[in-house]
Amino acid sequence: MYQHVIICDQQKLYALGSYSILKEQSMFETYCLVQALQEIDYWASKHPNSLLILDSALLNFGENASMEHFNQLQKEHPIMVIVNEEEDHQLFRLIDAGVSVMVTRTVSEMDYLKAMEMATKRKIFFCNQLAERVYNLVYQVDKIKQIEEVYALNAYDKYILIRICEEASSKQIAQELFCSKRTVEGHRTRLMQKLGVTNVAGLVKITLLTKLYQHYLSNPGLYDVTACFKTSSL
């Protein structure tokens, strides 16, 4: 299937190199080179569903208008991004913006062409230099979200998690909180649902991984059950 390609890159020599590679391929019919995102709209209007190859330096994440323009381009066109910087914050922003095909400037010609093919099919592709970084970054983001969820819990739920880590039974926890065993079990079930686990072992794992239990050991007074009664209620 023939398709038009728009290369939008501030680094003109690299763009020309990309252009020369494309001229040898039969999967793409026509090409053009531009150096600013604003120029894309004109060519894209002439060639709907063009493949866009974008220099990441042109994406201004600090400007709402710029990102709205980029989001609109993503809806209308397959996009492949050439990543410039080594900083993970830029990579995170690209992932957060929904970019699913990325390569570095040092990528091989074979991977460059593979990335273009995957972009036209609207699939996910990261070159080898980026794949591990993207995986680690996504894992870190998931972990950060989990930490935020745990620390946003009320004092009672945190206390229940801590006591579960100490192998206290629901009956023991209920006595300490002056409530019924059923109430504690209800809290425990809701905690499993909220934190996405299926058993008590999962709650223990999350409490340890998010370092809530370690924080309790260093600051036991912050988790004093009597303080819970003053600030919350079951």
FIDRENMI-602531 format. One record per residue: residue number from 1; chain; x, y, z of N, C-alpha, C, O, CB in turn; residue in three letters. Coordinates in steps of 0.1 Angstrom, whole numbers. Atoms other than C-alpha are relative to their C-alpha. Glycine has a CB too. Layout:
BEGIN
(NUM, "A", (X, Y, Z), (X, Y, Z), (X, Y, Z), (X, Y, Z), (X, Y, Z), "ALA");
...
This chain:
BEGIN
(1, "A", (8, -12, 0), (0, 0, 0), (9, 12, 0), (17, 14, 9), (-10, 0, 12), "MET");
(2, "A", (-9, -12, 1), (16, 33, -11), (-6, 11, 9), (-18, 12, 12), (0, 5, -15), "TYR");
(3, "A", (4, -10, -10), (16, 62, 13), (9, 11, -1), (21, 10, -4), (-1, -6, 14), "GLN");
(4, "A", (-9, -12, 0), (29, 97, 15), (7, 1, 14), (1, -2, 24), (-9, 13, -3), "HIS");
(5, "A", (-8, -2, -12), (56, 105, 41), (3, 15, 1), (9, 21, -8), (12, -9, 0), "VAL");
(6, "A", (-4, -14, -3), (61, 139, 57), (11, -1, 11), (8, -5, 22), (-12, 9, 5), "ILE");
(7, "A", (-11, 0, -10), (95, 143, 75), (1, 14, 5), (4, 24, -2), (13, -5, -7), "ILE");
(8, "A", (0, -13, -6), (94, 172, 99), (12, 0, 11), (11, -6, 21), (-13, 4, 7), "CYS");
(9, "A", (-12, 2, -8), (129, 176, 114), (9, 13, -1), (11, 18, -12), (9, -12, -5), "ASP");
(10, "A", (-9, -12, 0), (151, 206, 125), (14, -3, -5), (21, 5, -10), (0, 5, 14), "GLN");
(11, "A", (-13, 4, 4), (182, 186, 117), (0, -4, -15), (-4, -15, -18), (6, -12, 9), "GLN");
(12, "A", (2, 2, 15), (183, 190, 79), (8, -11, -6), (3, -18, -14), (3, 13, -7), "LYS");
(13, "A", (-9, 10, 6), (212, 167, 72), (-6, -14, 3), (-6, -23, -5), (14, 1, 6), "LEU");
(14, "A", (6, 13, -4), (195, 138, 91), (-13, -2, -8), (-16, -13, -13), (-4, 0, 15), "TYR");
(15, "A", (12, 1, 8), (162, 146, 73), (3, -4, -14), (-4, -13, -20), (-8, 13, 0), "ALA");
(16, "A", (-3, 3, 13), (179, 144, 40), (5, -15, -1), (2, -21, -11), (12, 9, -5), "LEU");
(17, "A", (-4, 14, -1), (195, 111, 50), (-12, -9, 0), (-13, -20, -7), (9, -3, 12), "GLY");
(18, "A", (13, 7, -1), (160, 98, 59), (-7, -1, -14), (-12, -11, -19), (-9, 5, 10), "SER");
(19, "A", (7, -1, 13), (147, 110, 26), (7, -9, -11), (0, -15, -19), (1, 15, -5), "TYR");
(20, "A", (-7, 8, 10), (174, 92, 6), (-3, -15, 3), (-4, -23, -7), (15, 2, 1), "SER");
(21, "A", (4, 14, -3), (165, 59, 24), (-14, -3, -5), (-16, -13, -11), (0, -2, 16), "ILE");
(22, "A", (14, 2, 4), (128, 64, 16), (-1, -2, -15), (-9, -9, -20), (-8, 11, 5), "LEU");
(23, "A", (1, 1, 15), (135, 69, -21), (3, -14, -6), (-1, -17, -17), (10, 10, -6), "LYS");
(24, "A", (-3, 14, 5), (148, 33, -23), (-11, -10, 3), (-10, -21, -1), (13, -4, 7), "GLU");
(25, "A", (11, 9, -4), (116, 19, -8), (-12, 1, -9), (-16, 12, -13), (-3, 2, 15), "GLN");
(26, "A", (12, 0, 9), (86, 9, -28), (-13, 1, 8), (-24, 3, 3), (-1, -13, -8), "SER");
(27, "A", (12, 0, -8), (62, 9, 2), (-6, 14, 2), (-17, 16, 6), (2, -6, 13), "MET");
(28, "A", (5, -14, -1), (60, 47, 1), (1, 7, -13), (11, 5, -20), (9, 8, 11), "PHE");
(29, "A", (1, -5, 14), (50, 67, -29), (7, 14, -1), (14, 16, -10), (-14, 1, -4), "GLU");
(30, "A", (-5, -14, 1), (58, 104, -22), (5, 4, 13), (1, -1, 24), (-10, 9, -6), "THR");
(31, "A", (-6, -5, -13), (78, 124, 4), (1, 15, -1), (2, 21, -12), (14, -7, 2), "TYR");
(32, "A", (-3, -14, 0), (83, 159, 15), (8, 3, 13), (6, -4, 23), (-12, 9, -1), "CYS");
(33, "A", (-7, -4, -11), (106, 176, 40), (-5, 14, 5), (-6, 23, -3), (15, 1, -3), "LEU");
(34, "A", (3, -13, -6), (95, 204, 64), (8, 2, 13), (13, -8, 18), (-16, 1, 3), "VAL");
(35, "A", (-8, -2, -12), (112, 220, 94), (-8, 6, 12), (-2, 10, 22), (11, 9, -3), "GLN");
(36, "A", (9, -5, -11), (82, 232, 116), (-13, -7, -1), (-18, -10, -11), (-1, 15, -2), "ALA");
(37, "A", (13, 7, -1), (50, 216, 128), (-11, 7, -7), (-20, 1, -13), (-4, -2, 15), "LEU");
(38, "A", (11, -8, 7), (30, 245, 114), (-1, -3, -15), (-11, -1, -21), (3, 14, 3), "GLN");
(39, "A", (0, 2, 14), (40, 235, 79), (-7, -14, -4), (-10, -16, -15), (15, -1, -5), "GLU");
(40, "A", (6, 14, 2), (26, 199, 83), (-14, 1, -5), (-18, -6, -14), (1, -8, 12), "ILE");
(41, "A", (14, -1, 3), (-10, 210, 80), (-3, 1, -15), (-12, -5, -21), (-7, 11, 8), "ASP");
(42, "A", (1, -2, 15), (-6, 222, 44), (1, -13, -8), (-7, -16, -16), (9, 11, -5), "TYR");
(43, "A", (-2, 12, 7), (9, 190, 32), (-9, -12, 4), (-13, -20, -5), (15, -4, 2), "TRP");
(44, "A", (9, 10, -5), (-13, 168, 53), (-14, 1, -6), (-20, -9, -9), (-1, 0, 15), "ALA");
(45, "A", (13, -2, 6), (-44, 183, 38), (0, -5, -15), (-10, -9, -20), (-3, 15, 0), "SER");
(46, "A", (-1, 5, 14), (-31, 173, 3), (2, -15, 0), (-2, -22, -10), (12, 6, -7), "LYS");
(47, "A", (-2, 14, -1), (-22, 138, 15), (-6, -6, 13), (2, -8, 23), (15, -4, -1), "HIS");
(48, "A", (6, 5, -12), (-47, 125, 41), (7, -13, 5), (11, -22, -4), (-15, -2, -1), "PRO");
(49, "A", (-5, 13, -6), (-34, 97, 65), (15, -1, -4), (20, -13, -4), (-7, -11, -5), "ASN");
(50, "A", (-15, 1, 3), (3, 106, 56), (7, -5, 13), (2, -3, 24), (5, 14, -4), "SER");
(51, "A", (-8, 4, -11), (29, 90, 78), (9, 12, 4), (16, 18, -5), (9, -12, -4), "LEU");
(52, "A", (-8, -11, -5), (45, 117, 99), (13, -5, 8), (11, -13, 17), (-8, 10, 9), "LEU");
(53, "A", (-13, 3, -7), (82, 114, 110), (4, 13, 7), (8, 23, 0), (11, -6, -9), "ILE");
(54, "A", (-2, -12, -7), (87, 140, 137), (12, 0, 9), (16, -9, 16), (-12, 3, 9), "LEU");
(55, "A", (-11, -2, -9), (117, 154, 155), (-5, 4, 14), (-14, 13, 15), (9, 12, -6), "ASP");
(56, "A", (5, -2, -13), (110, 152, 192), (2, 14, 6), (-6, 19, 14), (5, -10, 10), "SER");
(57, "A", (-3, -13, -5), (126, 186, 198), (-11, 11, -5), (-12, 21, 1), (13, 5, -6), "ALA");
(58, "A", (10, -9, 4), (97, 202, 179), (-13, -1, 8), (-22, 8, 7), (-4, -3, -15), "LEU");
(59, "A", (12, 2, -8), (71, 190, 204), (2, 8, 13), (10, 4, 22), (-2, -15, 4), "LEU");
(60, "A", (-1, -9, -12), (66, 217, 231), (-11, -4, 10), (-23, -1, 8), (-2, 15, -4), "ASN");
(61, "A", (9, 5, -9), (50, 200, 260), (-5, 10, 10), (-15, 8, 17), (6, -12, 8), "PHE");
(62, "A", (4, -11, -9), (47, 233, 279), (-11, 8, -6), (-17, 17, 2), (12, 8, 3), "GLY");
(63, "A", (11, -8, 7), (22, 248, 254), (-12, -8, -3), (-11, -18, -10), (6, 7, -12), "GLU");
(64, "A", (13, 8, 2), (-14, 236, 255), (-3, 0, -15), (-8, -10, -20), (-11, 6, 8), "ASN");
(65, "A", (4, -1, 14), (-20, 248, 219), (9, -9, -9), (4, -16, -18), (2, 15, -5), "ALA");
(66, "A", (-9, 9, 8), (11, 229, 206), (-4, -14, 2), (-4, -22, -7), (14, 2, 5), "SER");
(67, "A", (4, 14, -2), (0, 197, 223), (-14, -4, -5), (-16, -15, -9), (0, -3, 16), "MET");
(68, "A", (13, 2, 7), (-36, 201, 211), (2, -3, -14), (-5, -12, -20), (-9, 12, 3), "GLU");
(69, "A", (-3, 2, 14), (-22, 204, 176), (6, -14, -2), (2, -21, -11), (10, 10, -5), "HIS");
(70, "A", (-6, 13, 1), (-1, 173, 182), (-10, -12, 1), (-10, -21, -6), (12, -2, 10), "PHE");
(71, "A", (10, 10, -3), (-30, 153, 196), (-9, -2, -12), (-14, -13, -15), (-8, 4, 12), "ASN");
(72, "A", (9, 0, 12), (-51, 162, 165), (7, -7, -11), (1, -15, -18), (-4, 14, -4), "GLN");
(73, "A", (-8, 6, 11), (-23, 151, 142), (0, -16, 3), (-1, -23, -7), (15, 5, 0), "LEU");
(74, "A", (0, 14, -3), (-22, 117, 161), (-13, -7, -4), (-13, -18, -8), (3, -2, 15), "GLN");
(75, "A", (13, 5, 3), (-59, 112, 155), (-1, -3, -16), (-7, -12, -20), (-11, 9, 4), "LYS");
(76, "A", (2, 0, 15), (-55, 118, 117), (11, -7, -7), (10, -11, -19), (-1, 14, -5), "GLU");
(77, "A", (-11, 6, 7), (-21, 103, 110), (8, -10, 8), (9, -8, 21), (10, 12, -5), "HIS");
(78, "A", (-10, 8, -8), (3, 75, 120), (12, 9, 2), (16, 16, -7), (3, -13, -8), "PRO");
(79, "A", (-11, -9, -3), (33, 91, 137), (12, -9, 5), (10, -18, 13), (-4, 10, 10), "ILE");
(80, "A", (-12, 6, -5), (69, 80, 143), (9, 12, 5), (10, 22, -2), (8, -8, -12), "MET");
(81, "A", (-8, -11, -6), (91, 102, 166), (14, -4, 1), (18, -15, 5), (-6, 3, 14), "VAL");
(82, "A", (-14, 1, -1), (128, 106, 164), (4, 6, 13), (3, 19, 15), (8, 6, -12), "ILE");
(83, "A", (-3, -5, -13), (140, 109, 200), (14, 6, 1), (24, -1, -4), (-2, -11, 11), "VAL");
(84, "A", (-13, -7, -1), (168, 134, 206), (8, -2, 13), (19, -7, 14), (-1, 15, -3), "ASN");
(85, "A", (-7, -1, -13), (176, 137, 243), (0, -13, 7), (-7, -22, 4), (-7, 10, 8), "GLU");
(86, "A", (-1, 12, -8), (187, 111, 267), (-8, 1, 13), (-10, -10, 20), (15, -2, 4), "GLU");
(87, "A", (7, -1, -12), (167, 125, 296), (-13, -8, 0), (-21, -8, -10), (-3, 15, 3), "GLU");
(88, "A", (12, 8, -1), (139, 102, 308), (-12, 8, 1), (-23, 3, -3), (1, -9, 12), "ASP");
(89, "A", (12, -8, -1), (116, 131, 314), (-6, 2, -13), (-19, 3, -15), (2, 13, 8), "HIS");
(90, "A", (5, -2, 13), (113, 137, 277), (-7, -13, -5), (-17, -13, -11), (11, 4, -10), "GLN");
(91, "A", (5, 13, 4), (107, 100, 271), (-14, -2, 7), (-23, -7, 1), (9, -12, 3), "LEU");
(92, "A", (12, 1, -7), (80, 100, 298), (-11, 8, -6), (-22, 4, -8), (2, 4, 15), "PHE");
(93, "A", (10, -8, 6), (63, 129, 282), (-5, -5, -14), (-17, -4, -17), (6, 14, -2), "ARG");
(94, "A", (4, 6, 13), (63, 112, 248), (-10, -12, 2), (-20, -13, -5), (12, -5, -8), "LEU");
(95, "A", (9, 11, -3), (47, 81, 263), (-13, 5, 5), (-24, 0, 1), (7, -10, 11), "ILE");
(96, "A", (12, -5, -5), (22, 101, 282), (-9, 7, -10), (-21, 7, -9), (4, 11, 11), "ASP");
(97, "A", (7, -6, 11), (13, 119, 250), (-6, -10, -10), (-13, -7, -19), (9, 9, -8), "ALA");
(98, "A", (6, 11, 8), (4, 85, 235), (9, -4, -12), (4, -11, -21), (-13, 4, -5), "GLY");
(99, "A", (-9, 4, 11), (34, 81, 211), (4, -15, 1), (9, -19, 12), (13, 9, -1), "VAL");
(100, "A", (-2, 15, -1), (37, 44, 203), (12, -5, -9), (15, -17, -8), (-12, -7, -3), "SER");
(101, "A", (-11, 4, 8), (66, 44, 178), (11, 10, 1), (9, 22, -2), (-4, -2, -15), "VAL");
(102, "A", (-12, -9, -2), (100, 59, 187), (13, -7, -3), (15, -19, 0), (0, 5, 14), "MET");
(103, "A", (-14, 5, 3), (136, 55, 175), (9, 11, 4), (5, 23, 4), (1, -5, -15), "VAL");
(104, "A", (-10, -10, -2), (168, 73, 183), (7, 3, -14), (4, -3, -24), (11, -5, 10), "THR");
(105, "A", (-7, -4, 13), (190, 90, 157), (11, -10, -4), (16, -9, -15), (6, 14, 2), "ARG");
(106, "A", (-10, 10, 3), (215, 62, 159), (-5, -14, -4), (2, -23, -5), (10, -2, 12), "THR");
(107, "A", (6, 13, 3), (191, 35, 150), (4, -5, -14), (8, 3, -23), (-16, 2, 0), "VAL");
(108, "A", (-4, 6, 13), (199, 11, 121), (-10, 3, -10), (-22, 5, -7), (3, -15, 2), "SER");
(109, "A", (9, -2, 11), (184, 15, 87), (-12, -10, 0), (-23, -7, -2), (7, -1, -14), "GLU");
(110, "A", (10, 11, -1), (166, -18, 92), (-11, 3, 10), (-23, 2, 8), (6, -14, 3), "MET");
(111, "A", (9, -3, -11), (150, -7, 125), (-8, 13, -4), (-20, 14, 0), (7, 2, 13), "ASP");
(112, "A", (6, -12, 4), (142, 27, 110), (-12, -3, -9), (-23, 2, -8), (10, 10, -8), "TYR");
(113, "A", (10, 4, 9), (122, 11, 82), (-11, -8, 7), (-23, -7, 4), (6, -8, -12), "LEU");
(114, "A", (9, 8, -7), (106, -14, 106), (-9, 10, 8), (-21, 7, 9), (7, -9, 10), "LYS");
(115, "A", (8, -10, -8), (95, 16, 128), (-11, 6, -9), (-22, 8, -5), (9, 10, 6), "ALA");
(116, "A", (9, -6, 9), (79, 32, 98), (-12, -9, -4), (-24, -5, -4), (7, 4, -13), "MET");
(117, "A", (11, 10, 3), (60, 0, 89), (-9, -1, 12), (-22, -2, 10), (7, -13, -3), "GLU");
(118, "A", (9, 2, -12), (47, -4, 125), (-8, 12, 2), (-20, 11, 6), (9, -3, 12), "MET");
(119, "A", (8, -12, -2), (36, 32, 126), (-12, 1, -10), (-23, 4, -6), (9, 13, -3), "ALA");
(120, "A", (11, 0, 10), (16, 28, 94), (-11, -10, 4), (-23, -8, 0), (5, -3, -14), "THR");
(121, "A", (10, 10, -5), (-1, -2, 110), (-6, 4, 14), (-14, -4, 19), (7, -13, 1), "LYS");
(122, "A", (5, -4, -13), (-8, 18, 142), (4, -10, 11), (-4, -12, 20), (-15, 3, 0), "ARG");
(123, "A", (-4, 9, -10), (12, -6, 163), (11, 6, 8), (15, 17, 6), (5, -14, -7), "LYS");
(124, "A", (-10, -6, -9), (38, -2, 190), (14, -5, -4), (16, -17, -7), (-3, -5, 15), "ILE");
(125, "A", (-14, 4, 3), (76, -2, 183), (9, 10, 6), (8, 22, 4), (2, -1, -16), "PHE");
(126, "A", (-11, -8, -5), (106, 11, 201), (13, -7, -4), (15, -19, -3), (0, 1, 16), "PHE");
(127, "A", (-12, 6, 3), (141, 6, 189), (8, -6, 12), (4, -3, 23), (9, 10, -8), "CYS");
(128, "A", (-6, 7, -11), (165, -15, 210), (6, 10, 10), (6, 7, 22), (12, -8, -5), "ASN");
(129, "A", (-6, -10, -10), (182, 17, 225), (-11, 5, 9), (-7, 10, 20), (6, 11, -8), "GLN");
(130, "A", (10, -6, -8), (148, 28, 238), (-9, -10, 8), (-15, -7, 18), (-9, 8, -8), "LEU");
(131, "A", (10, 10, -5), (129, -5, 246), (2, -2, 15), (-8, -1, 22), (2, -13, -7), "ALA");
(132, "A", (-2, 2, -14), (145, -11, 280), (-3, 12, 8), (-9, 11, 19), (14, -5, 3), "GLU");
(133, "A", (3, -12, -7), (143, 25, 290), (-15, 2, 2), (-20, 7, 12), (7, 12, -7), "ARG");
(134, "A", (15, -1, 0), (106, 26, 281), (-6, -9, 10), (-15, -6, 18), (-6, -2, -14), "VAL");
(135, "A", (5, 10, -9), (99, -6, 300), (2, 4, 14), (-7, 4, 23), (7, -14, -3), "TYR");
(136, "A", (-3, -4, -13), (117, 7, 331), (-8, 12, 4), (-13, 13, 16), (15, 3, 2), "ASN");
(137, "A", (8, -12, -3), (99, 40, 329), (-14, -3, 3), (-20, 3, 12), (2, 10, -12), "LEU");
(138, "A", (14, 4, -2), (65, 25, 326), (-2, -7, 13), (-11, -5, 21), (-5, -10, -11), "VAL");
(139, "A", (0, 6, -13), (73, 3, 356), (1, 10, 11), (-7, 9, 21), (11, -11, 1), "TYR");
(140, "A", (-2, -10, -10), (84, 33, 376), (-13, 8, 1), (-17, 11, 13), (11, 9, -4), "GLN");
(141, "A", (13, -8, -1), (52, 52, 367), (-11, -8, 7), (-18, -2, 15), (-5, 3, -15), "VAL");
(142, "A", (10, 8, -7), (30, 23, 378), (3, -1, 15), (-6, 0, 23), (0, -15, -6), "ASP");
(143, "A", (-4, 0, -15), (50, 21, 411), (-3, 13, 7), (-8, 13, 18), (15, -3, 1), "LYS");
(144, "A", (3, -13, -6), (46, 58, 417), (-14, 2, 2), (-19, 7, 13), (5, 12, -10), "ILE");
(145, "A", (14, -1, -2), (9, 56, 411), (-5, -9, 12), (-14, -5, 20), (-7, -4, -13), "LYS");
(146, "A", (4, 9, -11), (7, 27, 436), (4, 6, 13), (-4, 5, 23), (7, -14, -2), "GLN");
(147, "A", (-5, -7, -12), (27, 46, 462), (-10, 11, 3), (-14, 13, 15), (14, 6, -2), "ILE");
(148, "A", (10, -11, -3), (3, 76, 458), (-13, -5, 5), (-19, 1, 14), (-2, 8, -13), "GLU");
(149, "A", (12, 6, -5), (-27, 53, 462), (1, -4, 15), (-9, -2, 22), (-4, -12, -9), "GLU");
(150, "A", (-2, 5, -14), (-13, 38, 494), (0, 12, 10), (-6, 11, 20), (12, -9, 1), "VAL");
(151, "A", (-2, -11, -9), (-3, 71, 510), (-13, 9, 0), (-14, 17, 9), (12, 8, -4), "TYR");
(152, "A", (12, -8, 0), (-37, 86, 501), (-11, -7, 8), (-22, -1, 11), (-5, 2, -14), "ALA");
(153, "A", (10, 7, -8), (-55, 60, 522), (-2, 7, 14), (7, 15, 18), (4, -14, 3), "LEU");
(154, "A", (2, -6, -13), (-71, 71, 555), (8, -7, 11), (13, -18, 8), (-15, 1, 3), "ASN");
(155, "A", (-9, 5, -10), (-54, 65, 588), (-4, -15, 4), (4, -23, 7), (-1, 9, 12), "ALA");
(156, "A", (5, 13, -4), (-76, 34, 596), (5, -10, -10), (10, -21, -6), (-15, 0, 1), "TYR");
(157, "A", (-4, 9, 10), (-68, 17, 563), (15, -3, 1), (20, -14, -1), (-4, 4, -14), "ASP");
(158, "A", (-14, 2, -2), (-31, 23, 568), (3, -8, 12), (12, -17, 11), (7, 14, 1), "LYS");
(159, "A", (-3, 8, -13), (-32, 9, 603), (-4, -15, -3), (4, -23, 2), (-9, 5, 11), "TYR");
(160, "A", (3, 14, 3), (-50, -22, 590), (10, -7, -8), (14, -18, -6), (-14, -1, -7), "ILE");
(161, "A", (-10, 5, 9), (-24, -27, 563), (13, -4, 9), (19, -14, 7), (4, 10, -11), "LEU");
(162, "A", (-12, 2, -8), (4, -24, 589), (-2, -12, 9), (7, -20, 11), (3, 13, 9), "ILE");
(163, "A", (2, 11, -9), (-12, -48, 613), (-1, -14, -8), (3, -24, -2), (-13, 2, 8), "ARG");
(164, "A", (0, 12, 8), (-18, -73, 585), (15, -5, -3), (17, -17, -3), (-7, 2, -14), "ILE");
(165, "A", (-14, 3, 2), (20, -71, 578), (6, -7, 12), (15, -15, 11), (8, 12, -4), "CYS");
(166, "A", (-5, 5, -13), (25, -80, 615), (-8, -13, 3), (-7, -18, 14), (-1, 10, 11), "GLU");
(167, "A", (7, 13, -2), (3, -111, 610), (-12, 0, 10), (-15, -10, 16), (9, -11, 3), "GLU");
(168, "A", (11, -1, -9), (-25, -98, 632), (-13, -4, -7), (-15, -2, -19), (-2, 15, 5), "ALA");
(169, "A", (13, 5, 5), (-59, -114, 627), (-10, 11, -1), (-8, 21, 6), (-5, -12, 8), "SER");
(170, "A", (10, -10, 1), (-90, -95, 618), (-7, 2, 14), (-11, 13, 17), (-11, -5, -10), "SER");
(171, "A", (5, -1, -13), (-103, -103, 653), (9, 9, 9), (3, 18, 16), (-2, -14, 7), "LYS");
(172, "A", (-9, -8, -8), (-72, -87, 669), (-1, 15, -4), (-2, 23, 4), (15, -5, -2), "GLN");
(173, "A", (1, -14, 5), (-74, -56, 647), (-13, 6, 4), (-13, 18, 8), (2, 0, -16), "ILE");
(174, "A", (13, -6, -4), (-111, -52, 655), (0, 4, 14), (-6, 14, 18), (-11, -11, -3), "ALA");
(175, "A", (-1, -3, -14), (-104, -53, 692), (8, 13, 2), (5, 21, 11), (7, -11, 8), "GLN");
(176, "A", (-8, -12, -2), (-77, -26, 688), (-7, 12, -5), (-5, 23, 0), (13, -2, -8), "GLU");
(177, "A", (7, -11, 6), (-100, -4, 667), (-14, 2, 6), (-22, 10, 2), (-1, -2, -15), "LEU");
(178, "A", (13, 0, -6), (-130, -11, 689), (-12, 0, -10), (-21, 8, -9), (-1, 13, 9), "PHE");
(179, "A", (10, 2, 10), (-151, -23, 660), (-2, -15, -1), (4, -23, 5), (3, 7, -13), "CYS");
(180, "A", (3, 14, 2), (-165, -56, 648), (10, -6, -10), (17, 1, -18), (-14, -2, -6), "SER");
(181, "A", (-8, 7, 9), (-145, -82, 630), (-5, 1, -14), (4, 2, -24), (1, -15, 4), "LYS");
(182, "A", (5, -2, 14), (-168, -79, 600), (3, 13, -6), (6, 14, -18), (-16, -1, 1), "ARG");
(183, "A", (-4, -13, 5), (-160, -42, 597), (14, 0, -5), (17, 5, -16), (-2, 11, 12), "THR");
(184, "A", (-14, 1, 5), (-123, -50, 595), (1, -8, -13), (8, -4, -22), (9, -6, 11), "VAL");
(185, "A", (-1, 9, 12), (-129, -77, 570), (-6, 8, -12), (-1, 6, -24), (-9, -13, 2), "GLU");
(186, "A", (6, -8, 11), (-150, -52, 549), (11, 10, -5), (12, 12, -17), (-12, 8, 5), "GLY");
(187, "A", (-11, -9, 3), (-121, -27, 550), (11, -8, -8), (16, -3, -18), (6, 6, 12), "HIS");
(188, "A", (-10, 8, 6), (-97, -55, 540), (-4, -3, -14), (5, -2, -24), (3, -13, 8), "ARG");
(189, "A", (5, 3, 13), (-118, -65, 510), (0, 12, -9), (4, 11, -21), (-15, -5, 1), "THR");
(190, "A", (-1, -12, 8), (-121, -29, 498), (14, 4, -3), (17, 9, -14), (-7, 12, 8), "ARG");
(191, "A", (-14, -3, 3), (-84, -24, 501), (6, -9, -11), (13, -4, -20), (9, -3, 13), "LEU");
(192, "A", (-4, 9, 11), (-78, -55, 479), (-5, 5, -13), (2, 5, -23), (-5, -14, 2), "MET");
(193, "A", (6, -5, 12), (-102, -40, 453), (7, 12, -4), (10, 14, -16), (-15, 2, 2), "GLN");
(194, "A", (-6, -13, 3), (-86, -6, 455), (14, -1, -5), (18, 6, -14), (-1, 9, 12), "LYS");
(195, "A", (-15, 2, 3), (-50, -18, 453), (2, -11, -11), (14, -13, -14), (8, -3, 12), "LEU");
(196, "A", (-1, 9, 11), (-57, -44, 426), (7, -13, 4), (14, -19, -4), (7, 6, -11), "GLY");
(197, "A", (-5, 13, -4), (-48, -76, 446), (-11, -9, 3), (-22, -5, 5), (10, 2, 12), "VAL");
(198, "A", (11, 10, -2), (-67, -108, 452), (1, -7, 14), (-8, -15, 17), (1, -10, -10), "THR");
(199, "A", (-1, 7, -13), (-55, -119, 487), (9, 9, 10), (14, 19, 6), (7, -14, -2), "ASN");
(200, "A", (-8, -7, -11), (-38, -108, 520), (14, 1, -4), (21, 11, -1), (-2, -7, 13), "VAL");
(201, "A", (-14, 0, 4), (-4, -117, 506), (3, 12, -9), (14, 18, -8), (4, -13, -6), "ALA");
(202, "A", (-2, -11, 9), (-9, -91, 479), (0, 13, 8), (7, 23, 4), (-12, 0, -10), "GLY");
(203, "A", (0, -13, -8), (-17, -64, 505), (13, 1, 8), (18, 12, 9), (-12, -1, 11), "LEU");
(204, "A", (-13, -1, -6), (15, -73, 524), (10, 4, -9), (19, 13, -6), (3, -14, 6), "VAL");
(205, "A", (-10, -3, 11), (35, -71, 492), (0, 15, -3), (10, 21, -3), (-2, -8, -12), "LYS");
(206, "A", (1, -15, 3), (22, -36, 484), (4, 8, 11), (11, 19, 9), (-15, 3, -4), "ILE");
(207, "A", (-3, -8, -12), (26, -24, 519), (15, 1, 2), (21, 11, 6), (-6, -6, 13), "THR");
(208, "A", (-15, 0, -1), (63, -34, 518), (6, 7, -12), (16, 15, -10), (5, -15, 0), "LEU");
(209, "A", (-6, -6, 12), (70, -23, 482), (-2, 15, 0), (7, 22, -5), (-7, -6, -13), "LEU");
(210, "A", (2, -15, -1), (55, 12, 488), (7, 6, 12), (6, 18, 14), (-15, 3, 0), "THR");
(211, "A", (-8, -5, -12), (76, 14, 520), (-9, 6, 11), (-4, 13, 20), (11, 10, -4), "LYS");
(212, "A", (9, -4, -10), (45, 21, 541), (4, -6, 14), (5, 1, 24), (-14, -3, -3), "LEU");
(213, "A", (-4, 7, -13), (56, -5, 567), (13, 5, 5), (15, 7, 17), (0, -15, -2), "TYR");
(214, "A", (-13, -6, -5), (92, 8, 568), (-2, 13, 6), (5, 17, 15), (10, 0, -12), "GLN");
(215, "A", (2, -13, -5), (79, 43, 573), (-7, -1, 14), (-4, 7, 23), (-10, 8, -9), "HIS");
(216, "A", (6, 2, -13), (57, 30, 602), (11, -4, 11), (11, 1, 22), (-10, -11, -1), "TYR");
(217, "A", (-11, 4, -9), (88, 14, 618), (8, 11, 5), (13, 12, 16), (8, -11, -6), "LEU");
(218, "A", (-8, -12, -4), (106, 47, 617), (-8, 10, 7), (-2, 18, 14), (6, 5, -13), "SER");
(219, "A", (8, -11, -6), (77, 68, 628), (-13, -7, 6), (-24, -3, 1), (-4, 10, -11), "ASN");
(220, "A", (12, 8, -5), (53, 45, 649), (-10, 10, 5), (-22, 6, 5), (5, -9, 10), "PRO");
(221, "A", (10, -9, -5), (37, 75, 665), (-10, 6, -10), (-21, 9, -6), (7, 12, 7), "GLY");
(222, "A", (9, -5, 10), (22, 87, 633), (-11, -10, -3), (-21, -6, -9), (8, 3, -13), "LEU");
(223, "A", (10, 11, 3), (3, 54, 631), (-7, -5, 12), (-13, -15, 12), (6, -11, -8), "TYR");
(224, "A", (6, 4, -13), (-9, 53, 667), (-15, -1, -2), (-22, 9, -7), (4, 11, 11), "ASP");
(225, "A", (14, 2, 2), (-44, 39, 667), (-9, 10, 8), (-19, 14, 3), (-4, -14, 5), "VAL");
(226, "A", (7, -10, -7), (-55, 65, 693), (-1, 13, -9), (-11, 20, -8), (6, 3, 13), "THR");
(227, "A", (0, -12, 8), (-46, 92, 668), (-11, -2, -11), (-17, 7, -16), (14, 3, -7), "ALA");
(228, "A", (10, 3, 10), (-68, 74, 642), (-14, 4, 5), (-22, 10, -3), (0, -15, -3), "CYS");
(229, "A", (13, -2, -5), (-98, 78, 665), (-3, 15, 0), (-15, 20, -1), (-2, -5, 14), "PHE");
(230, "A", (1, -15, 0), (-92, 116, 666), (-3, 6, -13), (-8, 17, -15), (11, 6, 7), "LYS");
(231, "A", (0, -6, 13), (-90, 121, 629), (-10, -7, -10), (-14, -1, -20), (14, 0, -6), "THR");
(232, "A", (9, 7, 9), (-112, 94, 613), (-10, -8, 7), (-10, -9, 19), (9, -9, -9), "SER");
(233, "A", (9, 9, -6), (-140, 70, 618), (-3, -11, -10), (-2, -9, -22), (-13, 7, 4), "SER");
(234, "A", (3, 11, 8), (-148, 36, 605), (-14, 1, -6), (-19, -7, -13), (1, -13, 8), "LEU");
